[in-house]
Amino acid sequence: MWTIPNILTIGRMALLPVMVALFFLPFAWAAWTCLGLYIIGAVTDFLDGWIARRFNLQSEFGAMIDPISDKVFVVTIMLMLVAVGRIDGLMVLSVVIIIVREFTVSGMREYLGPKGVKLPVTRLAKWKTTLQMAALGFLIVGPYVFLATLIGNITLAGAAVLTLITGWGYVKTGMDFIRKMP
């Protein structure tokens, strides 16, 4: 259980209380520190899986906790940004789209996995994640960087569009498998 990938995954979730506390402090240094921790969390999102595959450190625990950690990390940051109005109005729809897609695809993977069906991550889904991570980073420091909130919201809207496209692809693929099951 205590492999480097699993430690990185658990560490990502452990960053969240500190990030949330920093985020709500009314100081530029706190926002920048929060962004630094966010970047560390985003990098561990990539590194944990890469290290696990590269060094044959995959585990059942890691396969279970990594997607949970990914979702908890992103959803917490999005809710934090909505709470202070950096994501507001119609842009909240982007957050809803992303959250619904994440849990729908995770549920399908959970259901289909034991039946031997894999829903592999697509290249477009990786772009979606990259846009989403960039958007949230801009929004964390929005008040302290000229146009960062605008750039973050535009990027988040782009991520939401890719979320719809990739989500539809995963749902269609999953439903095709489900229809063929006895």
N, C-alpha and C positions, 0 to 999 in steps of 0.2 A: 504494500500500500504506500509506503513512504519512498516513492521514486521521485526523481527530479520533476517529471511532468506533473505528477499529482501535487507536489509541493507548490509548483507554479500556479496550478489551477486553484488550490485552496487559498494561496496567497492573494490571488486576484479578488476573491470574495472578501478576504480580510482587509483589503485596502478600502472597501466601500464605506465603513463607518467613519474612517478618518477623512475620506474625500467629502462625504456629506457634511461633516462638521466644518471642514475648511471652507466648503462652498458657501455656507450660510454666514460666514464671517464677512463683514463689510470692508475688507481690505484687499488691495491689489495683490499683495504678497500671498494671501490665502488662495486667491483664484489661480495664480500662477503655480503654486504648490499643488493645488488640486489638479491642474492640467498635467503637471509632471507625473503625479501618481496615476492619472488617467492614461497617460502614454505608456507608463510601465505596465499597467493592466492590459492595455491593448496589445502591447508586444508579447506579453505572456499568453494572450489568446492565440497568437500564431506559434510561439515557441513550444508550448506544452505538447501540442499535437505533433509538431515536427520532430522534437526530441524523442517522443514516444515511438514514432515510426522509424526514425533514423537509427536509433539504438536499441530497437526491439524491446521497448519498455512499456508496451501497451498492457493494460490491466482491465479487468472487469470494473473495478472501482473507478478508474480513469474514464472508461467509456461511459459510465453512468454520470459521474460528477462534472465532467468537462462541459457538456451541453447545458447542464443546469447552471453552472458558473457563468457561462457565456450569456445566458438569458438574464440571470439575476444582475449581472454587471451592467448590461446595456439598458435594461428596463429601469433599474435604479437611477442611472444617470438621466434618462429621458424624463422620468417622473420629477426628479430634482429640478430640471430645466423648465418643465411645465409649471412647477410650484412657484417659481419666481417670475414667470411670464416671458422667459426668453424664447420659449416655444408657446405661442398663444394663437387665439383665433382659429382660423382655418388650418394653420400648421399643426394643430393638435391632431388633425386627421392623419397626418403623416405618422405620428406616434402610434395612433390606433392601428393603422395599416401594418406597421412594422411589428407591433406586439401580437396582433392576431395571426399574422403569417408565421412568426417565430413559434408560437405555441401550437398552431395547426400542423406545421411541418414536423415539429418535435413529436407531437402525438402520433402522427402517421408513422414516423420512424420507429417509435416505441411499439406500435401495434404490428407493423410489418416485419420488424427485425427478427422476432422469434420464428417467423414463418419463412425466414431465409431471404427476404426481399430487402435489398439495400436501395436507399435513395441517396446516391452519391452527390457531394457538393459540386455544383456546376461552376464554370468559370465566371458566368454572369453573377452568380450568387456571391462569389468572392469579391467582385467589383461592388456589389451592393454593400457588403460588409465594410469595404474600404471607404466608400462614400459616407456611410453611416458613421463610422469611427471618426472620419475627418470632420463631419458636420458637428458631432457632439463636442469635439475638441475646440472648434471655433466658438461654439455656444458657451462653453464653460468660461472662457475669458472675454465673452462678448462686450461687456461694458468697458473693458480696458484696452481694446484694440479697435481702431477705426474700421468700420464696416464688417467686423467679425460676426456680429449677430446676423446681418443680412446675408453674408456669405454662408454662414452656418445653416440658416433656414433654407436658402436656395439649394444647398448641397443635400440637406435632409429631404427636401421635396424630390430631388433626383433619386435619392436612395429609396424613397417610398415608391416611386415609379418602378424601379428595378425590383423592389420587394413584391409588387403586384405581379410583374412578369414572371419572376422566378417562383413565387408562391403558386401561381396558376400552373406552371410547369410541373412542380412537385405534386400538387393535388391531382392533376390529370394523370401523371404517371402512377401515383399511389392508387387512384380509383381504378385504373386499368388492371392493376394487380388484384385488387379486391374483387372486381367483377369476375375474374377468372378463377377465384377460389371456390372450392366446393361448399 
